[in-house]
C-alpha cells in the first residue's frame, strides 16, 4: 500500500518488489487494490492520485525552460505516470493538456475524466 500511496497509481511490476508474490496469491496487482479501495476510504486514494496528477504541471513548467525531452528519455516512473494519469494520449498532447488545465484554460484528459470545450 505504501508504493501505491507514493505513486498515486498501481505500480508497474518492475516498481514493486513483491509483485510476483502478490500476483501468485491474487492473480494480479489490480485485484488486491480493488479490495483495499472497497474496505478503506476511497476518497483518500482519489486524493492521493489527484495530488500526484497535480505534480505533472511542475514537470511541464520546468520543461518550458529547455527543450522538452522525448518521452523515452524520461525516467520510467514519469513515463508510467503520464500513461496512468493521461491515458493513451501522445506525450505532447498530455503535456499541453496538463499545462492548459494548470492554467485553467483547457480540457482535462485521461484518467476517466472527459474533455471539455471551454
N, C-alpha and C positions, 0 to 999 in steps of 0.2 A: 504494500500500500504506500510505502514511503516513496518508491520510484514514481508511482502514478501521481502522487501529490507534488513531487518535484517537477515532473514533466508537464502535468496538466492533461495528459493523454495516456493511452495504453503504450507501454514501451515496445519498441521493436525487439524481437527476440535477442538481438546482439547487445541490447542495452540492459538486459535483465539477467543476472547470473543464474537465477533459479528457474529460467524458462523451461528447461527440459523437465524438471520435477513437476512444475505446475501443469504443463501440457500432458504429461503422463497421468497425472491424477485427475484433471478436469477436462482434458481433451483440447483445450485452447486457453489463451490468455484472456479472451473476452468473457468466457463463462463465469469464472470466479469474480471478475469485476462487476458483471451484471448482478450477481448475488449481493455483493458488497453494496452496490448502489441501492438495491431494494431494501436492505436492512439498516442502512445508515441514512443520514440526511443527504438526499440527492442535491439539495441546494448548495451544500458545501463543495461537492465535486464540480458543480457548474461554476461556482465562484472561483475555484482553483483554475479551471480551464479558461475562464474569462480573463483572469489576471495574466496567465501565460500568453493568451492571444493578444493582450494589450502590450506585451513586451515586443511584439513584432514592429510597431511603429518606431521604436528606438533603433532597431536594426535598419529600418527604411531610412530614417533620418541620417544615420551615420553613412549609409550607402550613398547619399546625395553629395557627400563631401569628396567622394572619389568614384572612379568608375565602378559600377556595380559588378561584383564577381559573378561568374556563371554559377548556376545552382549547384553543379557538380563540384565546384570549388569550395562550397560552404561546408562547415562541419556536418557530419551525418545527422547529428541531433537536430540541427537547424533545418536541414533538408526535410527531415521527418516531421518537424513542427509545421513547416509550410504546407506539407501534404495533409497533415491531420487537421489543421485549422482552416485551410482554404480549399480543401478538396483537390480535385484533379485539374484545376486551372493551371495554365502555364505560369511559370515563375514571374515573368514581368507583369502579367495581369494581377497576380496575387499581391505583388509589391505595390502596384498602383492602387489596388483596392484598399490595402492597409493604409496607404498614405492618404487617400481620399476620406476614408472613414475616420481616421485620426484627426483630420482637418474638418470633419463634419460636412463634407461636400459631396459624398458619393455613396454608392451602394455597398452593402456588406455581402461578401461572397463566402461560400462554402460552409462547412461545419453545421449543416442543417438550416442555415439562415438563407433567406431569399433576397435576391437583388431588388432594390427599389429604384424608382426612376425620379429621384429628387433632383 
